[in-house]
C-alpha cells in the first residue's frame, strides 16, 4: 500500500514538473497589451518597429497564424527581441479606425510600422514560421 502511495506521489510530481517545463519552453510571440498609441510610444522609446497583426475573428489564415506561427518558439525569440508586437481585431474598437488608416483590405495583413506611424512593410496572408521570420529579418535590414 505504501509503495502505491509513493508511486502516485512521484507520478503527480513528475507530471507537474513536465507541465511547467512545457509552459516555459514554447513561449512564442509576446503581444503588447495596450493601445496603438501606447505601442507607438514604446516603439519610439525602444527604437523598435511595431509588428501589427491586423486580423479578424472569422479569418481562417488568421487563426492558423495565431495557433501555429505566433506560438512557435523561434518566431517568439526573434519577434520579441526586434519588434513591439501588437494584435488588433480590425472589426472591433480602435481596429476599425486603424483598418481605414492603413488601408487593410484582406486578412491577415501583417504591418510593420515605425514609431511615427509610417508603414515600413506590409504583406497579406498566412505564412509559415520560417517565412515569417525571414520577413521580419528583411524588415529589420530595411529591404
Secondary structure, DSSP 8 states (H G I E B T S, - for coil): -HHHHHHHHHHHHHHHHHHHHHHHH--------S-HHHHHHHHHHHT-EEEEEEE-TT-HHHHHIIIIITT-HHHHHHHHHHEEEEEEETTSTTHHHHHHHTT--SSSEEEEE-TTS-EEEEEES---HHHHHHHHHHHHHT-
